Amino acid sequence: MDAVNALNDFSYIVFRWIANGDCTSVGNSTQSIYLPNLKDN
């Protein structure tokens, strides 16, 4: 739940699970590479 609560608008989220479908982890990353390409016009 800590990983989910840390998400923001530009977060990348990853889920991992095992063969029976049980979720084993949830991770996230928020880095500048995930920001939209905004340019001043």
N, C-alpha and C positions, 0 to 999 in steps of 0.2 A: 504494500500500500504506500510505502514511502516513495517508491519510484513513480507511482501514478500521481501522487500529490505534488511531486516536484515538476510535473509537466507544465509547459507554457505554450503559447501559440506557435512557436517555432521549434518544438522538441521533436526529436526522432525517437520512436519507441520500438522496442523489440521484445517479442515473446518467445520463450523456449518451452518445448513440451516433449514428453516422452511418448513412446509408441502407443500407449493406451489412452492418450489424449489428456493426461494430467499436465497442467501448467507447472513447470519447475522453476521458472524465473521470469521476471519482468524487468527490463532495463530501459534506461533513457539517456539521451545525450542532447545537450543544447549547445550548439556551436555556431559560429558565424557562417559556416558553409551552408547551414540550413535556412538562413535568412533570404527573403526574396531579393532579387536583383533590382534595387530601387535606384533610379538615377534622377538627378535634378534636370528638369527640362527648362 
